[in-house]
Every structure is written in C-alpha cells, then in structure tokens.
C-alpha cells in the first residue's frame, strides 16, 4: 500500500497503487485492509521565508487519524531527525541534509531511512546541494526515542529489502507531492502505527498547559506567617504541579483570638511581554543577590563597548523608568576597546563574579575574562570590581592557545561556570579561522573555585554544530552555554544558528550531576532544539539564554530574539521555566499556558487558632 499527500486527498489511502521502489524495479502493492489506530507521516519541508532549507532537509513527523482527515504536526512542525555534518581537510564544517524518506517496520522496530545530501558553499553566498549516494538511517520503537544517525551505502539490508517488498506497511518515498498536510510539506510518506503509539505521540506533542488552581476549602493557622506561606497548587495537563505564592489580603484578621474568616488573595505570577524592553540587549542575564535583582547583557546599542548593571527590587522593575543603573566597565576607561560580550553573574568560591569576553585593543580578538566583586562591595560601583583577569589553562597558557593540540589558536567567549557533584566546571565557546572557519564549538574543563579563571584540567571538546539547526546558512554555532542543575541532573543549554536572526535556537545536553562531566561520554546530546522560532507564538530566533531563581524559588529563563521573521532587531525575553511531570525543564511555556488571565484571584476560608504556650 502506498500513499500520497495531495491537495485533493490529504493522505487518503489508495486501494491499489503502483509504487516505484528505490532499486528502479516496479512493484505493485495492494492495500490489505484498513489498520486500526493511526498513520504516522514522515516528511521534509520546503524552504520558506520563516523556515530555512537547512531545517527543511530533515525528517519531520505528523500524526494522521485513521479517517485520514485530521493531521497533527508533531514537535511544532519542526525537524526532528537531522543528518550529521562532515568536516573538510581544514576542519571546516560541510553541512548535510536528507531527502526522499522511507519508513519500514521489522521485528517490532521502525526503520527510517533517507537519502543523504551535501551542501557546498558557493561564492555568491548560496549553498547548492547534491545527493551523496549514501543514506542516513535511524531506528525507533515509539517515534519518541531514536538511535543516533548512521550513514550507510545501502538504504536497506538484504533481509529488510526482502521483508518489506511483501509487506502491507511499506510506503515508498517516491509517493510524494504538494498537499494539504502539515504546513510547508514538500514530500511525505506514511506508515500505520498502533493506537498506543499514536496516543502517546499526541500527548507528547501537546504543549503542557494550565489545568486548574487547587486550594483546600478550609485551613487552620495560628500566626500571620503561617497564612502568608499558604500557596496554591496549579496543576497542568501532563500531571505536573507548580506551587505558586499568593499575596493574601490580611486586613481585618485578628491572630490573637480564635475566629473564622474568608480571605481573598492574588496569585503571584510573573508574566513578561516580549521583548521586555525595546533596546538591543543580547545575551541577557538576571540574578537575585542579597535581596536585590541585577541585570547585565551585551549592549548592542552601544556597539559592544561597555557593561552596564541595573539594580531593582523585582525583575519587572529592572526595565522600568528610573531604575538604578551604571556602567561598570567601558572602552573609554580601559585597554578593552571591542567585543564587550556575554557578561554573566556567577557566585563562585563564595564571591560574586562576572564572566565575560573582552578584546584588548581595537582589533577583533574576544577572549574569556573574569571580574570579582570585593567582599561587601556595591554591584554598581565600578571601583568595587577587580580588573578583568584572562582565563588560562593549567600550564599558564591563555585559554585560546592550541587547546585541541592541533596547533591552532582562536577566540574564546560565552564562559559559563557551574557546580555539580561537588566540583566546579567551566564551559565556553571556542572558534578558529586557521585554514577555514571551524564553527564555534563548546569546550569543558574543571576549574578552581577560588580562582575560576584558572582551569584545573585541560579543555575537552564537548560539542560541534553538526546538525542543520546548528549549522544554518553558513552560521555554524555552538555558543552561549548555560547550566541548570536540578534533580540530580545537569541540563546544559546552548545556542545554534544565526545569533541575530530567526534561525537562532536553544539546544540541550544532559548528564548526571555526580558523573565526571569532563568525560564527554557522560553527556547526552539531544538531536533537535528545545526552543526555536514560534515555539512560543510571535517569538523568533530565541537563543543565548541564561537562568535565574527568584525569591519564591521559581526558575526563569532569559534570552534574546526577534518579533518577526526577517527582523534583526533583537530584544530580551523572560519566561518561567516549568518542570514537566518527569522533571524535564520546559523552556517554551507561554504566559497563557502558565496561568491564564482571570485565574489569579483566589479565596480561602481560614480558621485562626492562636497558640498559647
């Protein structure tokens, strides 16, 4: 049985069609009857103004119900499986993609294959592609977890070829066409899947959303503090729960004698518009420190020649008129004249630090540095900060000097420092241009908390931009790493694609916090981004993120992005990080999904029973 996605019949099964197998022979395959459950579509997408061909040349998935009438794109209609790039003789990235997908089920497992393509950089800035003659192959049992991509010379093994040609579940890649399926679909194939798999995929594809606010009918308290600490439990559609602080109206309550009251309150929810300020801030970072909030970022508006810190009582007030603010480092007063990039606040070794990238002189040579706030110092007082100290390796070499042992030097930037398993780690971005552009890559090492600019171990290469969502239209990036350590796991976010455009995304690596994180085999690389354009409607190119925890213990993500495809006017964004039922951080929960408007006001019956010792 073969299928075509067409405008006239969106994936409707033909009872008897002739498909053209990839070996060139003709094979007539007859529909053996309707299969209960769902059909899974696997497809590529065409290039659009808001979707690059580097993304389109990947495997996308959608689910079609058994009536073939309702199609649900999975994973935001974004590519899920990507070919891995090659590296040329100068260690430059040679981008790859896929086309002509086939899917087959054998021994309870699904096999996905696609023709491999290679993109060559042309002199006019375009990237023409051609088939390599090889195939990329994945396996899966549920279309949620997949094997790593494998490049093969043959699309199918001899056994698979023999099995699939007499099976009713074969759908050839030649059955393709423009259609009314998922938006932008270029070519599609499909295969029946069980109801169990289909329902699980539908649940996984749905964004986690608000379900209800839960409060007890009656509570008994003895003190004002006990009532102030009563939170609401907000439930979500995946079974997760988030406890939210409530600002209770305590007027008229006498905590010195027994009584019964009806108390109203307002849920303390932090929802931010995007962008939070119409200013070209890149790489925004917020921290809560000694009862105050502080903001710092790359200031594109001043040409990257200064670091400004803001201070406020709330994160919202950081972007209000009249906020306390001051430049604490600038090109005018120092030897650093260029690339004041990606400053980050971190408490390391008991001291507040700023990790940043600076260039000495007027050329282009950003390198990682660390500044330290003196004990008891004012965050907004320039004289309370030490001069930047350049980061070095255990033998005293600068961080950029031949870190991979290949004789090449480069630039270093975007350093993030975090603690896990009782050890302190640094992760940063490194790039060379000797011979060719290596693309930015992530490096990791253990560092000395007392002197975090000095590595205790030599750098190890952690990741390179191997997928089409990382190497996109010539912007080959793994940059902006930032670690979130929670629940015994390390979630290391990083960015790929164009840092000033709509292809910027956030990817994630994960590891167990107790493992040796300098052993790169302990990290799992997720093959598709966790946050990309329009995952939250109206937000494009979101990337170079950081995290902060507010006074209530809630985690937030900061990032920069644009408001429309094609825009280069980046601005900062802030959003609460939700934790799914399995503990995974969710980076794309919208304000409405978190707590819809109109659900903030709550009421509670309170019995006051004073405690008399």
C-alpha positions in Angstrom: 0.0 0.0 0.0 1.3 3.4 -0.9 0.1 6.9 -0.1 0.4 10.4 -1.5 -0.2 13.7 0.3 -2.2 15.7 -2.2 -4.5 18.7 -2.1 -7.4 16.6 -3.3 -6.9 13.8 -0.8 -4.8 14.7 2.2 -3.1 11.3 2.7 -6.1 9.2 1.8 -5.0 5.6 1.2 -5.3 4.2 -2.3 -6.7 0.7 -2.6 -4.4 -0.4 -5.3 -1.5 1.7 -6.5 1.8 1.1 -8.2 4.8 2.4 -6.2 8.3 2.7 -7.7 10.9 1.1 -5.3 14.2 2.8 -4.9 16.0 0.0 -6.8 14.2 1.0 -10.0 12.0 -2.1 -10.4 8.3 -1.9 -10.5 6.4 -3.4 -7.6 2.6 -3.4 -7.3 1.5 -3.3 -3.7 -2.2 -3.8 -2.7 -3.9 -2.4 0.3 -4.6 -5.4 2.5 -7.2 -3.6 4.6 -7.6 -0.7 7.0 -5.3 -0.7 10.0 -6.8 0.3 13.3 -5.0 3.2 15.1 -3.1 6.0 13.4 -0.8 6.7 10.5 2.5 8.4 11.1 3.7 10.8 8.4 7.4 11.4 7.8 8.2 14.3 5.5 10.6 17.0 4.5 9.6 20.7 4.2 10.3 23.2 1.6 12.2 26.4 2.2 10.1 29.4 3.2 10.7 33.0 4.5 10.4 31.7 8.0 11.9 28.3 7.6 15.4 27.6 6.2 16.1 24.7 3.8 18.8 23.6 6.3 15.8 22.9 8.6 13.5 21.6 5.8 16.1 18.9 4.8 15.4 16.9 7.9 12.8 14.3 9.0 9.6 15.8 10.3 6.7 13.9 11.8 2.9 14.3 11.9 0.1 12.0 13.0 -3.0 11.2 11.0 -6.0 9.6 12.5 -7.5 6.5 10.9 -10.0 8.5 9.0 -7.1 10.3 7.2 -8.9 13.6 7.8 -7.2 15.1 10.8 -3.4 15.7 10.7 -1.5 16.8 13.8 2.1 18.0 13.2 4.4 16.9 15.9 7.2 18.9 17.5 5.8 22.2 16.3 6.2 21.0 12.7 9.9 21.4 13.2 12.6 19.0 12.0 13.2 16.1 14.4 15.9 14.0 12.8 19.0 15.5 11.1 22.0 14.2 9.2 25.4 14.9 10.8 27.8 17.1 9.0 31.2 16.2 7.7 34.5 18.0 8.3 36.8 19.1 5.5 40.6 18.8 5.4 40.9 22.1 7.2 38.4 21.0 9.9 35.6 23.2 8.5 32.0 22.1 8.6 30.5 20.5 5.5 26.7 20.7 6.0 24.5 17.7 5.3 20.7 17.1 5.0 18.3 14.4 3.9 15.5 13.9 1.3 13.4 11.0 0.0 12.3 9.4 3.2 11.2 5.8 3.6 9.9 4.1 6.7 9.5 0.4 7.4 8.6 -1.8 10.4 10.5 -5.0 11.2 10.8 -7.1 14.3 8.7 -4.7 16.3 11.0 -1.8 15.4 10.7 1.0 12.9 13.5 1.8 10.5 13.7 5.3 8.9 16.0 5.9 6.0 16.6 9.0 3.8 18.9 10.0 1.0 21.8 12.0 2.2 22.6 15.3 0.6 25.6 17.6 1.0 25.6 21.4 0.8 28.5 23.2 -0.8 29.3 26.9 -0.1 29.1 28.9 -3.3 30.9 32.1 -4.0 27.6 34.1 -4.1 26.7 33.1 -0.6 24.3 30.3 -1.6 24.5 26.7 -0.6 23.7 24.4 -3.6 23.2 20.8 -2.6 23.5 17.4 -4.3 23.0 13.8 -3.4 25.9 11.9 -2.0 24.7 8.5 -3.0 24.6 7.4 0.7 21.7 7.1 3.1 21.0 8.1 6.7 19.3 5.6 8.9 17.6 5.7 12.3 15.6 3.2 14.3 12.9 3.7 16.9 10.3 1.7 18.8 8.0 4.6 19.5 9.0 7.7 17.4 10.0 9.4 20.6 13.4 8.0 21.3 15.7 7.4 18.3 19.0 5.8 17.6 21.9 8.0 16.5 22.0 8.7 12.7 24.0 6.1 10.8 25.3 6.7 7.3 25.1 3.6 5.0 25.8 2.9 1.4 22.6 0.8 1.0 19.2 2.0 2.1 18.1 -1.4 3.3 19.8 -4.6 4.4 19.1 -7.7 2.3 16.7 -9.1 4.9 14.8 -5.8 5.2 14.5 -5.5 1.4 13.1 -9.0 1.1 10.7 -8.5 4.0 9.4 -5.1 3.1 8.6 -5.9 -0.5 5.9 -8.3 0.6 4.6 -6.3 3.5 1.5 -4.1 3.5 3.2 -1.4 5.6 5.6 -0.3 3.0 5.4 3.4 1.9 7.9 4.5 -0.7 9.4 7.9 -0.8 8.5 8.2 -4.5 4.9 8.6 -3.4 5.1 12.3 -2.7 3.6 15.6 -3.7 2.4 19.0 -2.7 -0.5 18.7 -0.4 -2.9 19.9 2.3 -0.9 18.1 5.0 1.3 19.9 7.5 2.3 23.5 6.5 5.2 23.6 4.1 5.3 19.8 3.5 7.4 19.0 0.5 7.3 15.2 0.3 5.7 12.8 2.7 5.4 9.1 3.3 3.4 7.3 6.0 3.1 4.1 7.9 0.4 2.6 10.2 1.2 2.8 14.0 -0.7 1.4 16.9 -3.3 3.3 18.9 -0.9 3.1 21.9 1.9 4.8 19.9 -0.4 7.3 18.4 -1.9 8.4 21.7 1.5 8.7 23.3 2.7 10.8 20.4 -0.3 13.1 20.7 0.2 13.5 24.4 3.9 14.3 23.8 3.1 16.8 21.1 0.7 18.8 23.1 2.1 21.8 24.9 1.8 21.5 28.6 -0.9 23.8 29.7 -2.8 25.1 32.7 -5.5 22.8 34.1 -6.7 24.1 37.5 -5.9 26.1 40.7 -6.1 23.9 43.8 -6.7 25.2 47.3 -8.1 23.5 50.4 -11.6 24.5 51.4 -10.6 25.4 54.9 -7.2 25.9 56.6 -6.3 26.4 60.2 -3.5 28.7 61.2 -2.0 30.2 64.4 0.0 33.1 63.0 0.2 35.6 60.2 3.3 33.9 58.9 1.5 30.5 58.5 -1.2 32.1 56.4 1.3 34.1 54.3 3.1 30.8 53.5 0.0 29.1 52.1 0.5 28.6 48.4 -1.8 27.4 45.6 -1.1 24.2 43.7 -1.5 24.9 40.0 -2.0 21.6 38.0 -1.1 21.1 34.4 -2.3 18.8 31.6 0.7 16.4 31.9 0.1 15.8 35.6 2.8 18.2 36.8 2.1 20.7 39.7 3.6 24.1 40.4 3.2 25.7 43.8 2.7 29.4 43.4 3.0 32.1 46.1 -0.2 34.1 47.0 -0.3 37.6 48.2 -3.1 37.3 50.8 -5.2 40.3 52.0 -4.9 40.0 55.7 -6.8 43.2 56.7 -9.3 42.6 59.4 -7.8 39.3 60.7 -7.0 39.2 64.4 -4.4 36.5 65.0 -4.6 36.9 68.8 -8.0 35.2 69.2 -10.0 32.4 67.6 -12.0 33.3 64.6 -13.2 32.2 61.1 -12.5 34.4 58.1 -12.9 34.4 54.3 -9.7 35.6 52.8 -9.0 36.8 49.3 -5.6 36.7 47.6 -3.9 37.1 44.3 -1.5 34.5 42.9 2.0 36.0 42.5 2.6 35.2 38.8 5.4 36.8 36.8 4.4 37.2 33.2 6.6 39.3 30.9 5.8 40.8 27.5 8.3 40.1 24.7 10.6 41.8 24.4 10.7 43.2 27.9 12.4 46.3 26.7 12.8 47.9 23.2 16.6 48.1 23.4 19.1 45.9 21.6 20.2 43.8 24.6 21.8 40.5 23.6 22.6 37.6 25.9 20.6 38.9 28.9 21.4 37.7 32.4 19.5 38.3 35.7 20.5 37.3 39.2 18.9 37.7 42.6 21.6 38.6 45.1 21.3 39.8 48.7 17.7 40.8 48.3 18.0 42.7 45.0 17.8 41.8 41.3 20.6 42.7 38.9 20.6 42.7 35.1 23.6 42.7 32.7 23.8 41.9 29.0 25.7 42.5 25.7 24.8 46.1 24.8 24.5 46.0 21.0 23.1 49.5 21.0 26.4 51.0 22.2 28.5 48.9 19.8 29.6 46.4 22.5 31.9 48.9 24.2 30.6 48.8 27.8 29.0 46.7 30.6 26.1 48.2 32.4 24.5 46.8 35.5 21.0 47.5 36.7 19.6 47.0 40.2 15.9 46.7 41.3 13.7 45.1 43.9 11.9 42.9 41.4 12.8 41.6 37.9 10.0 43.6 36.4 11.4 46.8 37.8 14.7 46.2 36.1 13.1 47.5 32.9 11.1 50.4 34.4 11.9 54.1 34.0 14.3 55.5 36.7 15.8 52.1 37.5 19.2 52.4 39.3 21.8 51.6 36.6 25.5 52.3 36.0 28.3 51.4 33.6 30.9 49.4 35.5 33.4 48.8 32.6 33.9 50.7 29.3 36.2 51.1 26.4 36.7 54.8 27.3 38.4 54.0 30.6 40.2 50.7 29.9 42.5 48.9 27.5 39.5 46.9 26.3 38.2 48.5 23.2 36.0 45.9 21.5 33.7 42.9 22.0 32.2 43.5 25.4 30.3 40.3 25.0 28.1 37.9 27.0 28.7 39.0 30.7 27.3 36.6 33.2 26.9 36.8 37.0 28.0 33.8 39.0 28.8 33.2 42.6 32.0 31.0 42.6 34.2 30.3 45.6 31.8 32.4 47.7 32.3 35.5 45.7 30.2 37.3 43.1 32.0 37.2 39.7 31.3 38.4 36.1 32.4 36.0 33.4 32.8 37.9 30.1 34.6 38.1 26.7 36.7 41.2 26.0 39.2 42.3 23.3 42.4 44.1 24.3 42.9 46.9 21.7 40.8 47.8 18.7 41.0 44.6 16.8 38.8 41.5 16.9 40.1 39.1 19.5 37.4 38.3 22.1 38.8 36.2 25.0 37.3 34.9 28.3 37.9 37.0 31.4 36.7 37.0 35.0 35.9 40.0 37.2 35.4 39.7 41.0 33.3 41.9 43.4 35.2 42.8 46.6 33.6 41.5 49.8 30.8 43.8 50.8 31.1 45.7 47.5 28.3 47.6 45.7 27.4 45.8 42.4 27.0 49.2 40.7 30.3 50.7 41.9 33.0 50.2 39.2 35.8 50.6 41.8 34.4 47.6 43.8 35.1 45.3 40.8 38.5 43.8 40.1 40.2 44.4 36.8 39.3 41.6 34.3 41.6 38.5 34.6 42.2 36.5 31.5 41.4 32.7 31.7 44.3 30.3 31.5 45.0 26.6 31.3 46.7 24.6 34.0 50.1 25.3 32.5 49.5 29.0 32.3 48.8 29.2 28.6 46.0 31.5 27.6 42.7 29.6 27.1 42.8 30.1 23.3 46.3 28.8 22.7 46.2 25.4 21.0 43.6 23.9 23.3 42.9 21.0 21.0 46.5 20.1 20.3 46.2 20.9 16.6 48.5 23.8 16.6 45.6 26.3 16.1 44.7 29.3 18.2 41.3 31.0 18.2 38.8 33.1 20.1 37.1 32.2 23.4 33.8 33.6 24.7 30.5 32.9 26.5 32.0 31.2 29.5 29.6 29.7 32.0 30.6 28.4 35.4 28.6 25.9 37.5 28.9 23.4 40.3 27.8 19.7 40.1 28.8 16.7 42.2 31.0 18.9 44.4 33.1 20.1 41.5 33.3 23.4 39.7 33.1 23.4 35.9 33.5 25.9 33.1 32.0 25.6 29.6 32.7 28.1 26.9 32.7 28.6 23.1 35.9 28.3 21.0 36.4 29.0 17.3 39.3 29.1 14.9 39.9 30.6 11.4 43.2 28.9 10.6 42.7 27.4 7.2 38.9 27.7 7.4 36.2 28.6 9.9 35.9 25.7 12.4 32.4 26.9 13.5 32.0 27.7 17.2 32.3 24.7 19.5 31.8 24.0 23.2 34.7 23.2 25.4 34.6 22.0 29.0 37.1 21.8 31.9 37.2 21.7 35.7 38.1 25.0 37.3 39.4 26.3 40.6 36.5 27.9 42.6 39.0 30.1 44.4 40.5 31.3 41.1 37.8 30.4 38.5 39.9 32.0 35.7 42.4 29.1 36.1 41.5 25.6 34.8 42.4 22.6 36.8 42.1 20.3 33.8 42.8 20.8 30.1 39.9 21.6 27.8 37.9 18.8 26.3 35.8 19.3 23.1 32.2 18.8 24.1 30.1 19.6 21.0 30.3 21.0 17.5 27.5 22.3 15.3 26.9 19.1 13.4 23.1 19.3 12.7 21.3 21.6 10.2 19.7 23.6 13.1 23.2 24.4 14.4 24.9 24.9 11.0 22.4 27.0 9.2 23.0 29.2 6.1 26.7 29.5 6.9 26.3 30.3 10.6 27.9 27.3 12.3 27.4 27.9 16.0 27.5 26.1 19.4 27.7 29.0 21.8 26.1 30.6 24.8 26.2 27.5 27.1 24.4 27.8 30.5 23.9 25.0 33.0 20.7 24.3 35.0 21.5 21.8 37.8 18.3 20.3 39.3 17.0 17.0 40.4 20.4 15.3 40.2 20.7 16.2 36.5 22.6 18.9 34.6 20.7 20.5 31.7 23.3 22.4 29.7 21.6 24.7 27.2 23.4 26.2 24.3 22.6 28.1 21.1 23.0 27.3 17.4 22.2 29.1 14.1 22.2 32.8 13.5 22.5 34.8 16.7 20.8 37.8 15.1 18.1 36.2 13.1 15.2 33.8 13.1 17.2 30.6 12.9 18.7 31.0 16.4 17.7 28.1 18.7 18.4 26.6 22.1 19.6 23.0 22.3 20.2 20.9 25.3 22.8 18.4 26.6 22.1 16.4 29.7 24.2 14.5 32.2 24.0 13.1 35.7 25.3 15.7 38.2 27.5 13.1 40.0 29.3 12.0 36.9 32.7 13.3 35.7 31.4 15.9 33.4 34.8 16.4 31.7 34.3 12.9 30.3 32.3 13.8 27.3 30.8 10.3 27.0 28.8 11.1 30.1 26.8 13.7 28.2 23.7 13.0 26.0 23.3 15.3 23.1 19.7 15.9 22.1 19.4 16.0 18.3 16.8 18.7 18.0 16.3 22.1 19.7 14.3 22.6 22.9 13.4 26.2 21.9 13.1 27.6 18.4 11.2 30.1 16.3 7.4 30.2 17.0 7.6 27.5 19.7 6.0 30.4 21.6 3.8 32.3 19.1 5.3 35.5 17.9 8.8 34.9 19.2 11.5 34.1 16.6 15.2 33.3 16.9 15.2 32.9 20.6 18.6 32.0 22.0 21.7 32.7 24.1 19.8 32.0 27.3 20.5 32.1 31.0 18.6 31.1 34.1 17.8 32.7 37.4 15.8 31.7 40.5 13.6 34.3 42.1 12.8 34.9 45.8 10.0 32.3 45.7 12.3 29.6 44.3 10.9 29.6 40.8 13.3 29.3 37.8 13.2 31.7 34.9 14.9 31.7 31.5 16.3 34.8 29.9 17.1 35.0 26.2 17.1 37.3 23.2 15.1 37.1 20.0 13.1 39.0 17.4 9.4 39.5 16.9 9.1 38.7 13.2 10.8 36.6 10.5 13.5 38.6 8.8 13.9 41.1 11.6 17.4 41.8 13.0 16.1 44.0 15.9 16.8 41.7 18.8 15.4 42.2 22.3 15.4 40.5 25.6 12.8 38.0 26.9 12.0 36.4 30.2 9.8 33.4 30.9 9.2 31.0 33.8 10.7 27.6 33.3 8.2 24.9 34.0 9.2 21.4 35.1 7.3 18.6 33.5 6.0 15.6 35.4 9.2 13.7 34.7 11.3 16.7 35.9 12.4 17.9 32.4 12.6 21.7 32.2 10.1 23.2 29.7 11.5 26.3 28.0 8.6 27.2 25.8 5.6 27.6 28.2 3.6 30.7 27.3 2.1 33.0 29.8 -1.4 31.7 29.0 -0.3 28.1 29.5 1.3 29.0 32.8 -1.7 30.8 34.3 -4.4 32.3 32.1 -5.7 35.8 32.8 -8.6 35.7 35.2 -7.2 32.8 37.2 -5.1 34.9 39.5 -7.8 35.8 42.2 -8.5 33.1 44.8 -10.4 32.9 48.1 -9.9 30.8 51.2 -11.7 30.0 54.4 -9.4 30.4 57.4 -9.8 29.3 61.0 -7.5 31.2 63.3 -6.5 29.2 66.4 -3.8 31.2 68.3 -1.1 29.2 70.0 -0.7 30.0 73.7 2.4 28.3 75.3 
